[in-house]
Amino acid sequence: MTGHAQHPSSVLTLVSAYDLDTTIAKLKTALVTAGATVFADVDQREAAAQAGLELRRTRLILFGNPKAGTPVMVANPHAALELPLRLVVWDDDEGRTHVDYADVTQTLGPIYGLDAGLLAPLQRVPVLLQGALQ
């Protein structure tokens, strides 16, 4: 069952009360209202179809705020691999819409040796996403 697939502990998985399109609209509105920029919205199902493959509805959203991300990249240029932030919105086999968010605060500190103060602005993202889905 797709809704119970294994994922890293750094991935926050939320179930949306809304359909995929409404979920994406609510997330984008919440992100922009909070001062983030949505850099890309990739329709991964469409990309799969162009390759002759099938995939459930799946959209990858790249977003961020240079005020939060730039200090991270200044402190450790390798950390730019984790930015911009990303989330995936997808439908499971039962028609529920899920939002997966890669919580970089769980990796940037221990893996890249970044100070907790640099991560504080990024720690607000999960609460922002949860609020958008209620």
Secondary structure as GFF3:
##gff-version 3
##sequence-region A 1 134
A	DSSP	three_ten_helix	2	4	.	.	.	ID=ss1
A	DSSP	beta_strand	11	15	.	.	.	ID=ss2
A	DSSP	alpha_helix	20	33	.	.	.	ID=ss3
A	DSSP	beta_strand	37	43	.	.	.	ID=ss4
A	DSSP	alpha_helix	44	50	.	.	.	ID=ss5
A	DSSP	beta_strand	58	64	.	.	.	ID=ss6
A	DSSP	alpha_helix	66	75	.	.	.	ID=ss7
A	DSSP	three_ten_helix	77	82	.	.	.	ID=ss8
A	DSSP	beta_strand	85	91	.	.	.	ID=ss9
A	DSSP	beta_strand	97	102	.	.	.	ID=ss10
A	DSSP	alpha_helix	105	112	.	.	.	ID=ss11
A	DSSP	alpha_helix	116	119	.	.	.	ID=ss12
A	DSSP	three_ten_helix	120	124	.	.	.	ID=ss13
A	DSSP	alpha_helix	125	132	.	.	.	ID=ss14
###
